[in-house]
Amino acid sequence: MREHARRILPELIGLRRELHADPELGLRLPRTQQRIIAALADLDVEITLGRELDSVVAVLRGGSPGPAVLLRADMDALPMREEADLPYRARGEAMHACGHDLHVAGLVGAAMLLHGRREELAGDVVFMFQPGEELGDGAARMIAEGVLDAAGARPVAAYGIHVVPGEFGVFSTRPGPLMAGCAELDVVVRGRGGHASAPHLTVDPVPAAAELVQALQTFVTRRFDVFNPVVLTTTRLRAGGAARNIITGEAELGATIRMLSMDVLTRLQAELPGLVRSVAAAHGCGADVEVRVLCPPTVNDPALASDALATLSATFGGERVRVSPAPVMGSEDFSYVLREVPGAFVFLRATPRDLDHETAAPNHSPHVVFDDAVLADQAVALASLALRHLG
């Protein structure tokens, strides 16, 4: 299979670079969708397109009956201008700064490899090409549209691979929590505006908002176990306008929240609104509060994550496979799939070998660069994980 992957690598690199040069955002990715359809055109797969989003689901039927396995790639880019000096770099206000172009090409490669062995497969493979990961709801929408039932029966396992900067070609994952869940907090503190020379005649929302920033930090550090971490970062604080002599009638605050367990997420949803309203009330203000969940924590099935580590070690050698020492606080909406189907999410390091991987730009940086030579191993890894259940 690795020899087959080497033969198709130029084709996968070509697809990846087309996608990279022409990124699309969000749930509607018509050009990306058409490129995926064209890349799969020579394969005997059953293709279903999304209704409310430009997703692609392809089902490969094996030569004999058996279970289904789901393999997933996300497709969307980020709203930022690329600064990396690449001949195929994006020229507009969007770029593939999180490697989703590699994810798509790698999954197409896995489909090609498994198609070449389809008569050996005892079961089916569902290839899930998902828009809207950066929005946090693309996976949930695809589940609502039936991706988990595309093969006729629920998959027994689901896998995805995400490229990250680091030592080229090294895989890692871990049993249990791998990535944080994500929620957003939006607050509007409502007071009564007036002239800045007479604050006693107003109800100033600015001091309430300023105190809220500190109160939120204290809430996290004093209400939650340090070994079940919560990261809350206030990223927006806005009040008033150009005039310095006006006390505004309202102030806005926004924050992002990361957590590693559903229990913590449930508590945050229940307790944060009361905290915000109480601090606002202490200043004579009211408050509108919204805690919006983007995605739950990404939690690997312990047995399948351990098996994935063993499969990758057998395929690529133990020196290229590591157990992640701890979860990361970034988020990933493949978590919605892993809530429904046991499986594992895997990181693959892909910094070009002529760069220092210790100082390489991170995901979501306008300077991030990935080496698309990794696509052969990415395709082999996904195919090997499927074959573990169907071979």
Secondary structure in CASP SS format (residue, H / E / C, confidence):
PFRMAT SS
TARGET T0000
AUTHOR 0000-0000-0000
METHOD secondary structure of the structure
MODEL  1
M C 1.00
R H 1.00
E H 1.00
H H 1.00
A H 1.00
R H 1.00
R H 1.00
I H 1.00
L H 1.00
P H 1.00
E H 1.00
L H 1.00
I H 1.00
G H 1.00
L H 1.00
R H 1.00
R H 1.00
E H 1.00
L H 1.00
H H 1.00
A H 1.00
D C 1.00
P C 1.00
E C 1.00
L C 1.00
G C 1.00
L C 1.00
R C 1.00
L C 1.00
P H 1.00
R H 1.00
T H 1.00
Q H 1.00
Q H 1.00
R H 1.00
I H 1.00
I H 1.00
A H 1.00
A H 1.00
L C 1.00
A C 1.00
D C 1.00
L C 1.00
D C 1.00
V C 1.00
E E 1.00
I E 1.00
T E 1.00
L E 1.00
G C 1.00
R C 1.00
E C 1.00
L C 1.00
D C 1.00
S C 1.00
V E 1.00
V E 1.00
A E 1.00
V E 1.00
L E 1.00
R E 1.00
G C 1.00
G C 1.00
S E 1.00
P E 1.00
G E 1.00
P E 1.00
A E 1.00
V E 1.00
L E 1.00
L E 1.00
R E 1.00
A E 1.00
D E 1.00
M C 1.00
D C 1.00
A C 1.00
L E 1.00
P C 1.00
M C 1.00
R C 1.00
E C 1.00
E C 1.00
A C 1.00
D C 1.00
L C 1.00
P C 1.00
Y C 1.00
R C 1.00
A C 1.00
R C 1.00
G C 1.00
E C 1.00
A C 1.00
M E 1.00
H C 1.00
A C 1.00
C C 1.00
G C 1.00
H H 1.00
D H 1.00
L H 1.00
H H 1.00
V H 1.00
A H 1.00
G H 1.00
L H 1.00
V H 1.00
G H 1.00
A H 1.00
A H 1.00
M H 1.00
L H 1.00
L H 1.00
H H 1.00
G C 1.00
R C 1.00
R H 1.00
E H 1.00
E H 1.00
L C 1.00
A E 1.00
G E 1.00
D E 1.00
V E 1.00
V E 1.00
F E 1.00
M E 1.00
F E 1.00
Q E 1.00
P C 1.00
G C 1.00
E C 1.00
E C 1.00
L C 1.00
G C 1.00
D C 1.00
G H 1.00
A H 1.00
A H 1.00
R H 1.00
M H 1.00
I H 1.00
A H 1.00
E C 1.00
G C 1.00
V H 1.00
L H 1.00
D H 1.00
A C 1.00
A C 1.00
G C 1.00
A C 1.00
R C 1.00
P C 1.00
V C 1.00
A E 1.00
A E 1.00
Y E 1.00
G E 1.00
I E 1.00
H E 1.00
V E 1.00
V E 1.00
P C 1.00
G C 1.00
E C 1.00
F C 1.00
G C 1.00
V C 1.00
F E 1.00
S E 1.00
T E 1.00
R C 1.00
P C 1.00
G E 1.00
P E 1.00
L E 1.00
M E 1.00
A E 1.00
G E 1.00
C E 1.00
A E 1.00
E E 1.00
L E 1.00
D E 1.00
V E 1.00
V E 1.00
V E 1.00
R E 1.00
G C 1.00
R E 1.00
G C 1.00
G E 1.00
H E 1.00
A C 1.00
S C 1.00
A C 1.00
P H 1.00
H H 1.00
L H 1.00
T C 1.00
V E 1.00
D C 1.00
P H 1.00
V H 1.00
P H 1.00
A H 1.00
A H 1.00
A H 1.00
E H 1.00
L H 1.00
V H 1.00
Q H 1.00
A H 1.00
L H 1.00
Q H 1.00
T H 1.00
F H 1.00
V H 1.00
T H 1.00
R H 1.00
R H 1.00
F C 1.00
D C 1.00
V C 1.00
F C 1.00
N C 1.00
P C 1.00
V E 1.00
V E 1.00
L E 1.00
T E 1.00
T E 1.00
T E 1.00
R E 1.00
L E 1.00
R E 1.00
A E 1.00
G C 1.00
G C 1.00
A C 1.00
A C 1.00
R C 1.00
N C 1.00
I E 1.00
I E 1.00
T C 1.00
G C 1.00
E E 1.00
A E 1.00
E E 1.00
L E 1.00
G E 1.00
A E 1.00
T E 1.00
I E 1.00
R E 1.00
M E 1.00
L C 1.00
S C 1.00
M H 1.00
D H 1.00
V H 1.00
L H 1.00
T H 1.00
R H 1.00
L H 1.00
Q H 1.00
A H 1.00
E H 1.00
L H 1.00
P H 1.00
G H 1.00
L H 1.00
V H 1.00
R H 1.00
S H 1.00
V H 1.00
A H 1.00
A H 1.00
A H 1.00
H C 1.00
G C 1.00
C C 1.00
G E 1.00
A E 1.00
D E 1.00
V E 1.00
E E 1.00
V E 1.00
R E 1.00
V E 1.00
L E 1.00
C E 1.00
P C 1.00
P C 1.00
T E 1.00
V E 1.00
N E 1.00
D C 1.00
P H 1.00
A H 1.00
L H 1.00
A H 1.00
S H 1.00
D H 1.00
A H 1.00
L H 1.00
A H 1.00
T H 1.00
L H 1.00
S H 1.00
A H 1.00
T H 1.00
F H 1.00
G C 1.00
G H 1.00
E H 1.00
R H 1.00
V E 1.00
R E 1.00
V E 1.00
S C 1.00
P C 1.00
A C 1.00
P C 1.00
V E 1.00
M E 1.00
G E 1.00
S E 1.00
E C 1.00
D C 1.00
F C 1.00
S H 1.00
Y H 1.00
V H 1.00
L H 1.00
R H 1.00
E H 1.00
V C 1.00
P C 1.00
G E 1.00
A E 1.00
F E 1.00
V E 1.00
F E 1.00
L E 1.00
R E 1.00
A C 1.00
T C 1.00
P C 1.00
R C 1.00
D C 1.00
L C 1.00
D C 1.00
H C 1.00
E C 1.00
T C 1.00
A C 1.00
A C 1.00
P C 1.00
N C 1.00
H C 1.00
S C 1.00
P C 1.00
H C 1.00
V C 1.00
V C 1.00
F C 1.00
D C 1.00
D H 1.00
A H 1.00
V H 1.00
L H 1.00
A H 1.00
D H 1.00
Q H 1.00
A H 1.00
V H 1.00
A H 1.00
L H 1.00
A H 1.00
S H 1.00
L H 1.00
A H 1.00
L H 1.00
R H 1.00
H H 1.00
L H 1.00
G C 1.00
END
